[in-house]
């Protein structure tokens, strides 16, 4: 059986297997947005979840990404 995607570009299994911190492109994929849009939103401080600026790049804490997607640290939807 194929697992459906949950309001994102990733399945629930993929989302729960993510490491603690992600690169911007992986976070964008989870949100279902493209790379160019992700970098534009990050540059404008408009990315939908918290970002950490590291040198010339961005890192995304997975906990914040999961909250934006309506998921807790568990496999169950929030609320």
C-alpha atoms as an extended CHARMM CRD file, in Angstrom:
* protein
*
        79  EXT
         1         1  UNK       CA              0.0000000000        0.0000000000        0.0000000000  PROA      1               0.0000000000
         2         2  UNK       CA              1.3020000000        3.4680000000       -0.8870000000  PROA      2               0.0000000000
         3         3  UNK       CA              1.1990000000        6.0370000000        1.9120000000  PROA      3               0.0000000000
         4         4  UNK       CA             -0.5210000000        9.3080000000        0.9130000000  PROA      4               0.0000000000
         5         5  UNK       CA              1.2600000000       12.6380000000        1.1740000000  PROA      5               0.0000000000
         6         6  UNK       CA              0.0760000000       14.8410000000        4.0430000000  PROA      6               0.0000000000
         7         7  UNK       CA             -0.3390000000       18.4450000000        2.8650000000  PROA      7               0.0000000000
         8         8  UNK       CA              3.2690000000       18.3850000000        1.7910000000  PROA      8               0.0000000000
         9         9  UNK       CA              5.6530000000       16.9760000000       -0.7440000000  PROA      9               0.0000000000
        10        10  UNK       CA              6.5970000000       14.1170000000        1.6330000000  PROA      10              0.0000000000
        11        11  UNK       CA              4.8270000000       11.1270000000        3.1280000000  PROA      11              0.0000000000
        12        12  UNK       CA              4.2520000000       10.8410000000        6.8690000000  PROA      12              0.0000000000
        13        13  UNK       CA              6.9870000000        8.1950000000        7.0930000000  PROA      13              0.0000000000
        14        14  UNK       CA              9.4490000000       10.5220000000        5.3390000000  PROA      14              0.0000000000
        15        15  UNK       CA              8.5230000000       13.4210000000        7.6390000000  PROA      15              0.0000000000
        16        16  UNK       CA              8.9260000000       11.4140000000       10.8380000000  PROA      16              0.0000000000
        17        17  UNK       CA             12.3050000000       10.0800000000        9.6740000000  PROA      17              0.0000000000
        18        18  UNK       CA             13.8060000000       13.5480000000        9.1640000000  PROA      18              0.0000000000
        19        19  UNK       CA             16.9210000000       14.5280000000       11.1460000000  PROA      19              0.0000000000
        20        20  UNK       CA             16.8020000000       17.2540000000       13.7980000000  PROA      20              0.0000000000
        21        21  UNK       CA             17.9020000000       20.0180000000       11.4000000000  PROA      21              0.0000000000
        22        22  UNK       CA             17.3100000000       20.2120000000        7.6380000000  PROA      22              0.0000000000
        23        23  UNK       CA             18.6790000000       22.1180000000        4.6990000000  PROA      23              0.0000000000
        24        24  UNK       CA             16.3220000000       24.6590000000        3.1640000000  PROA      24              0.0000000000
        25        25  UNK       CA             15.6140000000       22.6110000000        0.0170000000  PROA      25              0.0000000000
        26        26  UNK       CA             14.4870000000       19.5650000000        2.0270000000  PROA      26              0.0000000000
        27        27  UNK       CA             12.2320000000       21.7350000000        4.2000000000  PROA      27              0.0000000000
        28        28  UNK       CA             10.7950000000       23.3490000000        1.0740000000  PROA      28              0.0000000000
        29        29  UNK       CA             10.0600000000       19.9020000000       -0.3740000000  PROA      29              0.0000000000
        30        30  UNK       CA              8.2040000000       18.9620000000        2.8260000000  PROA      30              0.0000000000
        31        31  UNK       CA              6.1460000000       22.1300000000        2.4710000000  PROA      31              0.0000000000
        32        32  UNK       CA              5.4880000000       21.4960000000       -1.2050000000  PROA      32              0.0000000000
        33        33  UNK       CA              7.2720000000       24.6240000000       -2.4320000000  PROA      33              0.0000000000
        34        34  UNK       CA             10.0870000000       24.9610000000       -4.9430000000  PROA      34              0.0000000000
        35        35  UNK       CA             13.7260000000       25.7190000000       -4.3060000000  PROA      35              0.0000000000
        36        36  UNK       CA             13.6860000000       29.2050000000       -5.8390000000  PROA      36              0.0000000000
        37        37  UNK       CA             10.5820000000       30.2040000000       -3.8790000000  PROA      37              0.0000000000
        38        38  UNK       CA             12.0930000000       28.8280000000       -0.6650000000  PROA      38              0.0000000000
        39        39  UNK       CA             15.2540000000       30.9070000000       -1.0230000000  PROA      39              0.0000000000
        40        40  UNK       CA             13.2520000000       34.0060000000       -1.9130000000  PROA      40              0.0000000000
        41        41  UNK       CA             11.0250000000       33.5590000000        1.1580000000  PROA      41              0.0000000000
        42        42  UNK       CA             14.0870000000       32.9770000000        3.3580000000  PROA      42              0.0000000000
        43        43  UNK       CA             15.8200000000       36.1180000000        2.0580000000  PROA      43              0.0000000000
        44        44  UNK       CA             12.6930000000       38.1310000000        2.8480000000  PROA      44              0.0000000000
        45        45  UNK       CA             12.2590000000       36.5530000000        6.3220000000  PROA      45              0.0000000000
        46        46  UNK       CA              8.9630000000       35.1050000000        5.0870000000  PROA      46              0.0000000000
        47        47  UNK       CA              9.7270000000       31.3630000000        5.1830000000  PROA      47              0.0000000000
        48        48  UNK       CA              6.7840000000       29.6650000000        6.9330000000  PROA      48              0.0000000000
        49        49  UNK       CA              8.8480000000       28.1310000000        9.7400000000  PROA      49              0.0000000000
        50        50  UNK       CA             11.8640000000       29.1870000000       11.8210000000  PROA      50              0.0000000000
        51        51  UNK       CA             15.2460000000       29.3570000000       10.0780000000  PROA      51              0.0000000000
        52        52  UNK       CA             18.7930000000       29.3700000000       11.3710000000  PROA      52              0.0000000000
        53        53  UNK       CA             21.2870000000       31.3310000000        9.2940000000  PROA      53              0.0000000000
        54        54  UNK       CA             24.5930000000       29.4330000000        9.0000000000  PROA      54              0.0000000000
        55        55  UNK       CA             27.2650000000       31.2040000000        7.0040000000  PROA      55              0.0000000000
        56        56  UNK       CA             25.7430000000       31.8100000000        3.5850000000  PROA      56              0.0000000000
        57        57  UNK       CA             23.0230000000       29.1780000000        3.9780000000  PROA      57              0.0000000000
        58        58  UNK       CA             19.9760000000       28.2920000000        6.0010000000  PROA      58              0.0000000000
        59        59  UNK       CA             19.0780000000       25.4110000000        8.3110000000  PROA      59              0.0000000000
        60        60  UNK       CA             15.5410000000       24.5320000000        9.3700000000  PROA      60              0.0000000000
        61        61  UNK       CA             14.8100000000       22.8860000000       12.7460000000  PROA      61              0.0000000000
        62        62  UNK       CA             12.5620000000       19.9070000000       12.0440000000  PROA      62              0.0000000000
        63        63  UNK       CA             10.3920000000       20.5800000000       15.1170000000  PROA      63              0.0000000000
        64        64  UNK       CA              9.3200000000       23.9660000000       13.6910000000  PROA      64              0.0000000000
        65        65  UNK       CA              8.6460000000       22.4350000000       10.2820000000  PROA      65              0.0000000000
        66        66  UNK       CA              6.4720000000       19.7110000000       11.7950000000  PROA      66              0.0000000000
        67        67  UNK       CA              4.4970000000       22.3210000000       13.7690000000  PROA      67              0.0000000000
        68        68  UNK       CA              3.8240000000       24.2880000000       10.5740000000  PROA      68              0.0000000000
        69        69  UNK       CA              2.5970000000       21.0700000000        8.9590000000  PROA      69              0.0000000000
        70        70  UNK       CA              0.2930000000       20.4010000000       11.9080000000  PROA      70              0.0000000000
        71        71  UNK       CA              2.2810000000       17.4470000000       13.2240000000  PROA      71              0.0000000000
        72        72  UNK       CA              3.6950000000       16.9460000000       16.6940000000  PROA      72              0.0000000000
        73        73  UNK       CA              6.8760000000       15.0200000000       17.3830000000  PROA      73              0.0000000000
        74        74  UNK       CA              4.7500000000       11.8750000000       17.1980000000  PROA      74              0.0000000000
        75        75  UNK       CA              3.0650000000       10.3940000000       14.1490000000  PROA      75              0.0000000000
        76        76  UNK       CA             -0.3110000000       11.8810000000       15.0850000000  PROA      76              0.0000000000
        77        77  UNK       CA             -1.7600000000       15.1360000000       13.6900000000  PROA      77              0.0000000000
        78        78  UNK       CA             -1.9200000000       18.0150000000       16.1730000000  PROA      78              0.0000000000
        79        79  UNK       CA             -5.2900000000       19.2510000000       17.4130000000  PROA      79              0.0000000000
